[in-house]
Amino acid sequence: MILTFENGKFILHNAEPSKVSLDGFIKNFATNTFQTTNPIKAARFRRYADSKCERLFNKLLLKRHPFPAGGLISPMELKPFQREQGIPFILERNRSYLAHEAGLGKSAQVIVAVNSKPGQTLIICPSFLKINWAREITKWTVGFPEIKMIGEDAKEFNHNADYIICSDSMVFKTWVLELLAKIKFRFVAVDEAHRFKNSGALRTTAVFGGRIMEKGKVKVKSNGLIYRSEHSVMLSGTPLLRSAIDLWPVLYAMAPETIQFMNYQEFGYRYTNPFEDSYGVVHFQGSNNEAELNSRIMGTFMQRITKADVLKELPSKLREVIFIGGDKLHPEVALMNQQLTRTLQETEVEKPESLKDYAIVNHEIGLAKVKMVAAYVLNVLEYTNESILLFAHHIDVVERLKSLLEKYNPLVINGGVENTERTKIQDKFQNKQCRIIIGNLGAMNLGLTLTAGNRAMFCEFDWNYATNEQGEDRIHRIGQTESVLIQYFVLTDTLDEIKMTSMLSKKESSERVIG
């Protein structure tokens, strides 16, 4: 017998049904062969595979992995859906897509999966999430894993680190691909996977394989980072926002069997309801045969969980602290930050005595966060349909955020906005005429009902948790029918961390008193 692969089908030649079970194969009477599009069925005859077919099996890594006998290893409490659905889904497959909505702890599930089956792990994520991933790894790991982030220089890089974190803006650089090609990873996790919808993008080519060109010449060839791991998992709360064609690069690279190995054109005609423009160009927009595509990928490759699915397991208000890097503080301000941080840590005082120094440092921290916060917000606005409240404190921080987010025409509420104008802004937001309001925390934390919002995000926040909570409750109040997500951005190694610790401590203390 010989097993070949042609035109999207596995073909078994010279098979004798009386001697072998051909379950899952269909006989082609014209050629007297047996065919299947199911690689799992075909893999039973792998020892008869020709070289082309064998390469495909190697690419697919079809072997399923049993759930670890020792169970899950986590230093913290997991939600039932994370423990019983998400983590087993990762561990039982070589390739998977965790399409859980924002706020449902996708990074935690990946890390606990790694804990339960330890091995070197590569995290590929947007640059604004690198530090947050490092914090999450530390938070959810038993022991002290070594974490290395790929920067601009390959010198003195530890190839043996437990976790290697690389931004998707660096992953296609020649020296980065050469470095990562030397490592056999147990896990590769790609965060914000919806950003890999363009099959021709450099980051997509680096992760899924192909030639990276520069000035018409091949600069470097990537064999595909996802094929260098035992488990590769994609993560996104918004796997599909526009056309079904956006899913094709991921599906074809990671689970081609689910779409019967359709190429781009075949997939487009089948699932996107294409149209031809006046120039004769076919556009694969929209969607078609949605139920069929859903049945092919859900539960086999992709797991979708929404907040509505697990509402009983969630609080009505999900809070998330996102640690970010930012612009460097001015040397004098950096020194003041160190002194204030040291003093507060040693004395456990809730707020610094030198309000002047604190004001200077706090202002610089706010400005240093603007670019990273804006990048994060742009990602949410571009790839979701969510509406956002973005809080800041300083006027120039608000203005810079407004400038960086001008593509989405943000409305601004500060102390100078009259009540009649505030009402107009509120009505526009509630009627979905705008998706983002940037507000001064003091001016926007009272007297507004903005339940059309899905997230409240804090570029800057107050020492007093009650002030922040009043801001949160602009979207979390009567009229809100969904669980809302609250995100605080904290600049690492600064006074921000002390403020956040103090705020959370006071919140817990208050809740113990008033319930």
C-alpha positions in Angstrom: 0.0 0.0 0.0 1.0 3.6 -0.5 -0.5 6.7 1.1 -0.3 9.9 -0.8 -1.8 13.4 -0.5 -3.3 15.1 -3.6 -5.8 17.9 -4.0 -6.7 18.1 -0.4 -7.3 14.4 0.1 -5.3 11.5 1.6 -5.3 8.7 -1.0 -4.6 5.0 -0.1 -3.5 3.0 -3.1 -3.5 -0.8 -3.4 -5.5 -1.3 -0.2 -7.4 -4.6 0.4 -10.6 -3.9 2.4 -10.7 -7.6 3.4 -7.4 -7.2 5.2 -7.5 -3.7 6.7 -10.2 -1.5 8.2 -10.9 1.5 6.0 -13.3 3.2 8.3 -13.5 6.9 7.3 -12.3 6.3 3.8 -14.5 6.5 0.6 -13.8 4.3 -2.4 -13.1 6.0 -5.7 -14.2 3.4 -8.2 -12.7 5.3 -11.2 -9.1 5.0 -9.7 -9.7 2.0 -7.4 -8.3 4.0 -4.5 -9.7 4.9 -1.0 -9.8 8.6 0.0 -10.4 10.7 3.1 -10.0 14.3 4.1 -9.6 13.3 7.8 -5.9 13.3 8.7 -6.6 11.4 11.9 -8.1 8.5 9.9 -5.3 8.7 7.4 -2.6 8.7 10.1 -3.5 5.0 10.9 -1.6 4.2 7.6 1.3 6.6 8.2 3.9 3.8 7.8 2.8 3.7 4.1 3.0 7.5 3.6 5.2 8.9 0.8 7.6 11.7 1.5 5.1 14.5 0.7 2.4 12.9 2.9 5.0 12.4 5.7 5.9 16.0 5.6 2.3 16.9 6.1 1.9 14.6 9.1 5.0 16.2 10.6 3.5 19.6 10.1 0.1 18.6 11.6 1.6 16.9 14.6 -1.5 14.7 14.8 -0.8 12.8 18.0 -3.2 13.8 20.7 -1.8 14.3 24.2 -3.5 12.9 27.3 -4.4 15.2 30.1 -1.6 15.2 32.7 -2.1 12.4 35.3 -1.1 14.7 38.1 -3.8 17.2 37.3 -3.5 21.0 37.2 -0.8 22.9 39.1 -1.7 26.4 40.1 -0.9 28.5 43.2 -4.2 30.4 42.8 -7.9 29.7 42.5 -9.2 28.9 39.0 -12.8 29.4 37.8 -14.6 26.1 37.0 -14.8 26.9 33.3 -11.0 27.5 33.2 -10.2 24.3 35.1 -12.8 22.1 33.4 -12.9 23.5 29.8 -10.1 25.9 28.8 -7.0 24.2 30.2 -7.9 20.6 29.2 -8.7 22.0 25.7 -5.1 23.3 25.4 -3.5 20.2 26.8 -5.5 17.6 24.8 -4.5 19.1 21.5 -1.3 20.0 19.7 -3.0 23.1 18.1 -5.8 25.0 19.6 -7.5 28.4 19.7 -8.8 29.8 23.0 -11.4 32.3 21.9 -12.6 33.3 25.3 -14.0 36.8 25.7 -11.8 39.6 27.2 -11.5 39.3 31.0 -11.9 35.5 31.2 -8.3 34.8 32.0 -6.8 33.3 28.8 -3.2 34.0 29.8 -3.8 32.4 33.2 -5.1 29.2 31.5 -2.0 29.0 29.3 0.3 29.4 32.2 -1.4 26.8 34.3 -1.3 24.4 31.3 2.5 25.0 31.2 2.7 24.4 35.0 1.0 21.1 34.5 3.2 19.9 31.7 6.4 21.9 32.1 8.6 22.9 29.2 10.2 25.9 27.5 7.5 28.3 26.4 7.4 31.1 23.8 4.9 33.9 24.2 4.3 36.1 21.1 2.2 39.2 21.9 1.9 42.9 21.1 4.6 45.0 22.7 2.2 46.7 25.1 1.5 43.3 26.7 5.0 42.0 27.2 5.4 43.2 30.8 1.9 42.1 31.7 2.6 38.6 30.5 5.7 38.5 32.7 3.7 39.5 35.7 1.0 36.9 34.9 3.6 34.2 34.6 5.0 35.1 38.0 1.5 35.3 39.5 0.3 31.9 38.2 3.4 29.8 38.5 4.6 27.7 41.3 8.3 28.6 42.0 10.5 31.1 40.2 10.6 30.7 36.5 13.2 32.4 34.5 11.6 34.9 32.1 13.4 36.6 29.2 12.1 39.3 26.9 13.6 39.6 23.4 14.8 43.2 23.0 16.8 44.9 20.3 20.1 43.0 21.1 20.7 39.3 20.9 23.8 39.5 23.1 23.8 37.5 26.3 20.4 36.1 25.6 19.6 33.0 27.7 18.3 30.3 25.3 17.4 28.1 28.2 14.9 30.5 29.9 11.7 28.9 31.0 9.6 31.6 29.2 10.7 33.7 26.3 8.5 36.7 25.5 8.7 38.3 22.0 6.6 41.1 20.6 4.9 40.5 17.3 6.7 43.5 15.9 10.1 41.8 16.6 9.3 38.2 15.7 10.0 38.5 12.0 13.5 40.1 12.4 16.2 37.8 11.0 18.3 37.4 14.2 15.1 36.7 16.2 13.9 33.9 13.9 17.4 32.4 13.9 17.5 32.5 17.7 14.1 31.0 18.1 14.8 28.3 15.5 17.4 26.8 17.8 14.9 26.1 20.5 12.4 23.2 20.7 9.5 24.7 22.6 6.9 22.7 24.6 4.4 25.5 24.3 4.0 28.5 21.9 1.2 30.9 22.7 0.2 33.7 20.3 -1.8 36.4 22.0 -4.2 38.8 20.3 -4.2 36.2 17.5 -6.8 38.2 15.4 -3.8 40.4 14.5 -2.6 37.6 12.2 -5.5 37.8 9.7 -3.3 39.0 6.9 -1.4 36.1 5.4 1.1 38.4 3.8 2.0 40.3 6.9 5.6 39.8 8.2 4.5 38.7 11.7 2.1 36.2 10.1 4.8 34.8 7.8 7.2 34.4 10.8 4.7 32.5 12.9 3.0 30.4 10.2 6.0 30.0 7.9 7.1 31.4 4.5 9.6 33.7 2.9 10.2 37.2 4.4 11.1 39.5 1.5 13.1 42.8 1.5 13.5 44.8 -1.6 12.3 41.9 -3.7 14.8 39.5 -2.3 14.4 36.7 0.3 15.7 38.1 3.5 15.0 35.0 5.7 12.8 31.9 5.4 10.7 31.0 8.4 9.7 27.3 8.9 6.9 28.5 11.1 7.3 29.0 14.9 4.1 27.1 15.6 5.6 23.9 14.2 8.4 24.0 16.7 6.3 23.2 19.7 4.3 20.3 21.1 1.4 22.6 21.9 0.6 25.8 20.0 -2.3 27.9 21.2 -3.8 31.0 19.7 -5.5 33.5 22.1 -8.1 36.1 21.2 -11.4 37.4 22.7 -12.3 38.6 19.2 -11.3 35.9 16.7 -13.7 37.2 14.0 -15.1 40.7 13.7 -15.5 41.3 10.0 -15.3 38.7 7.3 -14.8 34.9 7.7 -11.7 35.2 5.4 -9.8 36.7 8.4 -9.8 33.2 9.9 -8.3 31.5 6.9 -4.5 32.1 7.6 -4.9 30.7 11.1 -7.0 27.7 10.1 -4.9 26.8 7.1 -1.7 27.0 9.1 -2.9 25.3 12.3 -5.9 23.1 11.5 -6.2 22.7 7.7 -8.0 19.4 8.2 -11.0 21.3 9.7 -11.5 23.2 6.4 -10.6 20.2 4.2 -7.3 21.9 3.2 -9.1 24.6 1.2 -6.9 27.3 -0.2 -7.6 31.0 0.1 -9.8 31.2 -3.0 -11.8 28.0 -2.2 -12.4 29.2 1.4 -13.4 32.6 0.2 -15.9 31.3 -2.3 -17.4 28.9 0.3 -17.6 31.0 3.4 -17.5 34.7 2.5 -20.3 35.5 0.0 -17.9 37.2 -2.4 -18.6 39.9 -4.9 -16.9 41.2 -8.0 -16.2 44.9 -8.4 -16.4 47.0 -11.6 -12.7 46.1 -12.3 -13.4 42.4 -12.1 -11.6 42.0 -8.8 -13.3 39.4 -6.4 -13.6 40.6 -2.8 -14.1 38.0 0.0 -16.1 40.1 2.4 -19.1 39.1 4.6 -19.8 35.5 5.5 -21.7 32.5 4.1 -22.4 29.0 5.3 -21.7 30.1 8.9 -23.3 27.1 10.6 -21.1 24.7 8.5 -17.9 26.6 9.3 -18.8 26.8 13.0 -19.4 23.0 13.2 -16.0 22.4 11.5 -13.9 24.4 13.9 -15.7 24.7 17.2 -14.7 22.0 19.7 -12.1 20.6 17.4 -9.7 23.5 17.0 -11.4 26.5 18.6 -13.2 26.9 21.9 -15.5 29.9 22.3 -16.6 31.0 25.8 -18.4 34.3 26.3 -19.2 36.1 29.6 -22.8 35.2 29.1 -21.9 31.5 29.0 -20.2 31.6 32.5 -22.1 34.6 34.1 -22.8 32.6 37.2 -19.1 32.0 37.7 -18.2 35.7 37.3 -18.6 38.9 39.3 -20.7 41.5 37.6 -17.6 43.7 37.5 -14.3 42.1 36.3 -11.2 44.0 37.4 -7.8 43.6 35.7 -4.5 45.2 36.4 -2.3 45.5 33.3 1.4 46.2 33.9 3.1 48.1 31.1 6.4 49.7 30.2 6.5 53.3 29.0 8.7 56.3 28.1 11.6 56.8 30.5 11.1 59.2 33.3 13.3 62.3 33.3 16.5 61.5 35.5 15.5 63.9 38.2 12.0 62.6 38.3 13.2 59.0 38.2 15.3 59.7 41.3 12.3 61.3 43.1 10.2 58.2 42.1 12.8 55.9 43.7 13.0 58.0 46.9 9.2 58.2 47.3 8.7 54.5 46.5 11.4 53.5 49.0 9.9 55.7 51.7 6.4 54.4 51.2 7.6 50.8 51.3 9.6 51.3 54.4 7.0 53.3 56.4 3.8 51.7 54.9 2.3 55.2 54.7 -0.7 55.4 52.5 0.2 58.6 50.8 3.5 60.6 50.6 4.0 63.6 52.9 5.7 65.6 50.1 2.7 66.3 47.9 4.8 68.5 45.7 7.2 65.7 44.9 4.3 63.2 44.5 2.5 65.6 42.1 5.6 65.9 39.9 6.2 62.2 39.8 2.6 61.3 39.3 2.3 63.7 36.4 5.4 62.2 34.7 4.1 58.7 35.2 0.8 59.6 33.5 2.7 61.1 30.5 5.0 58.1 30.3 2.0 55.7 30.0 0.2 57.5 27.2 1.7 55.7 24.2 1.3 52.2 25.5 -2.2 52.8 26.8 -3.2 54.4 23.5 -1.8 51.4 21.6 -3.8 49.0 23.8 -7.0 51.1 23.4 -6.5 51.2 19.6 -6.2 47.5 19.5 -9.5 47.1 21.3 -11.3 49.7 19.2 -10.0 48.2 15.9 -10.7 44.5 16.7 -13.9 44.7 18.7 -17.3 46.5 18.7 -16.9 47.6 22.3 -17.4 51.1 23.6 -14.9 52.5 26.1 -14.6 55.0 28.9 -10.9 56.1 29.3 -10.0 57.9 32.5 -7.0 60.1 33.1 -6.2 62.9 35.6 -4.0 65.5 34.0 -5.2 67.8 31.2 -2.1 67.2 29.0 -2.5 63.4 29.4 -6.1 63.6 28.3 -5.1 65.8 25.3 -2.3 63.4 24.2 -4.6 60.4 24.5 -7.2 62.3 22.4 -4.6 63.1 19.7 -3.4 59.4 19.5 -6.9 58.1 19.3 -8.3 60.7 16.9 -9.1 58.0 14.3 -12.1 57.2 16.5 -13.2 60.8 17.1 -13.1 60.5 20.9 -15.3 62.9 23.0 -13.8 64.6 26.0 -15.2 65.4 29.4 -13.2 67.6 31.7 -13.9 70.2 34.3 -14.5 72.9 31.7 -17.4 71.1 30.0 -20.8 72.6 30.8 -23.6 70.4 32.0 -25.6 70.8 28.8 -22.6 69.6 26.8 -22.0 66.7 29.2 -25.6 65.6 28.6 -25.1 65.8 24.8 -21.9 63.7 25.1 -23.7 61.2 27.3 -26.5 60.8 24.8 -24.2 60.3 21.8 -22.4 57.6 23.7 -25.6 55.9 24.8 -26.9 56.0 21.2 -23.7 54.5 19.8 -22.8 57.6 17.9 -19.3 57.5 19.4 -17.4 54.6 20.9 -14.9 56.3 23.3 -15.1 59.1 25.8 -11.8 60.3 27.4 -12.5 61.9 30.7 -10.8 63.6 33.6 -11.5 61.4 36.6 -12.7 64.2 38.7 -15.1 65.4 36.1 -16.5 62.1 34.8 -16.8 60.0 37.9 -20.2 61.3 39.0 -23.6 62.2 37.5 -23.3 60.3 34.2 -25.0 57.1 33.0 -22.9 55.5 30.3 -24.2 51.9 30.3 -23.5 51.6 26.6 -19.9 51.1 27.6 -18.3 47.7 27.9 -15.0 48.7 29.5 -13.8 51.4 31.8 -10.0 51.9 31.4 -7.8 53.9 33.7 -4.6 55.4 32.2 -4.3 57.3 35.5 -6.1 56.4 38.8 -6.6 57.8 42.3 -5.1 56.7 45.6 -8.7 56.5 46.9 -10.4 53.4 45.6 -13.9 55.0 46.1 -13.0 57.7 43.6 -12.0 55.1 41.0 -15.1 53.0 41.8 -17.3 55.9 41.1 -15.7 56.1 37.7 -16.2 52.4 37.2 -19.9 52.8 38.0 -20.6 55.0 35.1 -20.9 51.8 33.1 -21.8 49.5 36.0 -25.2 50.7 37.1 -28.9 50.1 36.6 -29.4 49.6 32.9 -26.3 47.5 32.4 -27.2 44.0 31.3 -23.7 42.5 30.9 -20.7 41.9 33.0 -18.3 44.8 32.5 -14.5 44.8 32.3 -12.5 47.4 34.4 -8.8 47.7 33.4 -6.1 49.7 35.3 -2.8 50.4 33.6 0.2 50.4 36.0 3.7 51.6 35.0 6.2 49.0 36.4 8.8 50.0 38.9 7.2 53.3 39.8 4.9 54.9 42.3 2.0 53.5 40.3 2.6 50.1 41.9 2.4 51.5 45.4 -0.8 53.4 44.6 -2.4 50.2 43.2 -1.4 48.1 46.3 -2.7 50.8 48.6 -6.0 51.2 46.6 -6.6 47.4 46.7 -5.8 47.2 50.4 -8.3 50.0 51.2 -10.9 48.4 49.0 -10.6 45.0 50.9 -10.7 46.8 54.2 -13.8 48.7 53.3 -15.5 45.5 52.1 -14.8 43.8 55.4 -16.5 46.6 57.2 -19.5 47.3 55.0 -19.8 44.0 53.1 
